[in-house]
């Protein structure tokens, strides 16, 4: 089973939650992981099992990049907030670069997430 990572900045968590709700049947065919707060939100509101792996600003983005390098993650959905500065911007860029370099599909918005989740 392929593993998909679900991540969202605070200002985009509602957008991700709505997207997950609309795509939950397709997502059931994946093993899912997410940053601590995103996983908690999804697990509390929907009947899905998203494994939490770490808080983004406290190194969660780097943990996810490491899991990509270990071949554990096949797809990433990351609803980013580009309008708000983030203190861990370097970690975010490391995650994105790691996905790109390792040919891992990474969606940064709803339109690309739709394409990635529908592709098996």
Buried (B, 14 or more C-beta within 10 A) or exposed (E): EEBBBBBBBEEBBEBBBEBBEEBEEBBEEBBBBBBBBBBEBBBEEBEBEBEBBBBBBEEBBBBBBBBBEEEEBBBBBBBBBEEEEBEBEEBBEBBBEBBEEEEBBBBBBBEBBBEBBEEE
